[in-house]
């Protein structure tokens, strides 16, 4: 029986970078074969379609997320994974009620709005106030309190589109810090231009947390057409009054991480962890954020499992409660962060094609990192940095030094959909999904340390 | 003083079609100049921006449409038009209240919905029922009553995209006849896949009227992603139950046509009528349907007025209450249909570029029709038929034999926006708008029979 093992030299010898770049390492045939077979994958689509159809929206801490966990456990067991289980944890839960907004003067008309996470509730009767507009967060910060006190603040900062999503960090400040700054200055409410790049009447929600000591106020996001409309109305120079109804409730609830495994031949070997998040925002069905991610990483692990037994165990982790504060990632880190991981990686940037691979495996594993680059290069993936990697739930673990890989997806269109009602299955391109699965399969084939073929195992339990 | 008059020969002599096609008529220099100057037009944008910003949604028969009429009268007077007035009429008024839909079993989740015009009200408590799905209207028609009775009917007919919008006729049947057919068979409610071509969570509303003797039932349109979701849920083969809340009210109300004129040198000459409709559906701000149309035709008339005095009067007509049953068009026909019109034309197919010109001016005016074709050809406009023309409000008058012209816009994307919340100003392309104004200006320069320059007149009143 032929054994598909990685050449030991590739894993042990760190050649100088220049030499490596001149001559990329040879990719073992079984890695290339698994990668190319994955371009016909249907597992990822089936998971994405199933979760978004049979559960739909699954806000962290709610009954819907609990249904999603049940769905996930059943699905992962049916697929044959081992040790399928849920690590549960408690968390604060914020849920949305009725919400609406309208300009009441000088030009009465409704506006499309969604509350931001942890918004204070206006109560069903709503609030009405004068609107004071700011072009960006810096202008709000610079404003005298007297200009803001007793008013509804509007921040119209317009996000720009980037392939890697890096603009989210800069423009997202209006959502993350805007409400706290407005409250400190005495605002009675705050509405922001959605942190997004589309032109549809679908507001982008997202989490914000009032800073310590700051009084929570109602905080919402206008859709981008509505934000531009409000800006035009303000530009007329007349007093603008808005009615704002953002009803919400807060409570305590439970969430959990769903874990499944592909056992390794060496039971003491450190696992390779591949993750995604199970929860979604409540407005859409969480197709690109992040059912597709769960589909991709799970399909890749399944394909390795079906090919035989890897040296190292593969751990598939569908994190709970990512959107509202990375609660699942923090729970995992608390439980398992001190144990060794061979590598960790997460898919949580939509369903676009992978265009770059970064890694941070450590200086002594440069050959492994170079092999990884070579293995995914035929998929049109650029070999990126060897000392950087990121991820949402796994971010704290990466910061703590756990070796990590990042397969970066093209996110040029990601913020058209992110956290909106429009995040639905129809936005997922099946061919792009397959390219992702191929990249993750190749990565797992390399990182799991060689696969020993065997009879297809059934681990249903 | 030079007179910009059409050569008499061009208006009087009908050359054989083949000869005309071989040698298009020479376009008078002042027509070409007015056309080309209109490519820098700002009037159309200012009207479109102003109406959508300062009024916003303006459903027929409501207080919002009345505000829109006031806005229109003030705007048309400020622009210098003569005889600005409103012809009022009474009409039935249907208005939307709270609305929502949800799958309650087997996979509980909300669905994005909007009631269709003249839907019955479910009352605030809503209705719940089993869903029975049909792929198209023919399948619903063929279904035995027993399959439908007591259930909520879902028709999932998927509209296809066409440049000229002709698919609206075929696919629109699900909206126009679907509710009546479902009611006849005993359905307690009906939801259709939106008559549209986009993939956003924005339902397409639109008018439907229950046939005589048919009991009105609640009738709504799901957004296209939601319709596909419901279809996937139904395909699981389990019993699907839906909760449907579509609150609405009906009453009597008033609407009106706003009329303005550019006087002609010959006060007894039949006018050239250019129209659009002022009302909009309530979900968006009616930017492409039809503020842009009002901007285009009014800008063209304004440009002629500013150039001097045409031979024939130009009548600008912003029809009221088009969306809900062509009430404005019918009122105009009743009042003025028996009087001669030199030609009528309407802009009501969005804000895309004009690509074709059809006309139906009569056999004795073929030279004028050919000149019109030649005048707009440099704008990339195909010379179409000489025995056909269409329009929404003016449709009944065309059917009655009034000479008409149709400048056809590219509507490939029109049904992405039509009757949705997404019909907002950001969808209007300023350059395409200018190309429209240039086409309408050239058309008016030809049809109004020659312009005599004069001091710029102020007709404010």
Boltz contact constraints between the chains, C-beta under 6 A:
constraints:
  - contact:
      token1: [A, 53]
      token2: [B, 232]
      max_distance: 6.0
  - contact:
      token1: [A, 54]
      token2: [B, 107]
      max_distance: 6.0
  - contact:
      token1: [A, 56]
      token2: [B, 109]
      max_distance: 6.0
  - contact:
      token1: [A, 107]
      token2: [B, 54]
      max_distance: 6.0
  - contact:
      token1: [A, 109]
      token2: [B, 56]
      max_distance: 6.0
  - contact:
      token1: [A, 199]
      token2: [B, 426]
      max_distance: 6.0
  - contact:
      token1: [A, 200]
      token2: [B, 200]
      max_distance: 6.0
  - contact:
      token1: [A, 200]
      token2: [B, 422]
      max_distance: 6.0
  - contact:
      token1: [A, 201]
      token2: [B, 421]
      max_distance: 6.0
  - contact:
      token1: [A, 201]
      token2: [B, 422]
      max_distance: 6.0
  - contact:
      token1: [A, 225]
      token2: [B, 424]
      max_distance: 6.0
  - contact:
      token1: [A, 225]
      token2: [B, 426]
      max_distance: 6.0
  - contact:
      token1: [A, 232]
      token2: [B, 53]
      max_distance: 6.0
  - contact:
      token1: [A, 421]
      token2: [B, 201]
      max_distance: 6.0
  - contact:
      token1: [A, 422]
      token2: [B, 200]
      max_distance: 6.0
  - contact:
      token1: [A, 422]
      token2: [B, 201]
      max_distance: 6.0
  - contact:
      token1: [A, 424]
      token2: [B, 225]
      max_distance: 6.0
  - contact:
      token1: [A, 426]
      token2: [B, 199]
      max_distance: 6.0
  - contact:
      token1: [A, 426]
      token2: [B, 225]
      max_distance: 6.0
